[in-house]
């Protein structure tokens, strides 16, 4: 009987070792595959970030060459609204083109 218990114990130990090795190898393979996928995505993202950064820099330089007044006139071609002035003593905000906006004060 003791022999059967020892054999069962030995089988369990050996089987556990093989199972652990198999799972470890499978896990390593999956880990390598995931790392390769992530590296590929990381490279794509880094390239996109670099492209966006270059475009932002180019736009900043382009805008820096234009005067603020010329930029404002091209973006704000709507004439100022005509209407009766506010009679309230509350401060009012003026929009981009001289039009009044609603006050946020209650």
Buried (B, 14 or more C-beta within 10 A) or exposed (E): EEEEEEEEEEEEEEEEEEEEEEEEEEEEEEEEEEEEEEEEEEEEEEEEEEEEEEEEEEEEEEEEEEEEEEEEEEEBEEEEEEEEEEEEEEEEEEEEEEBBEEEEEE
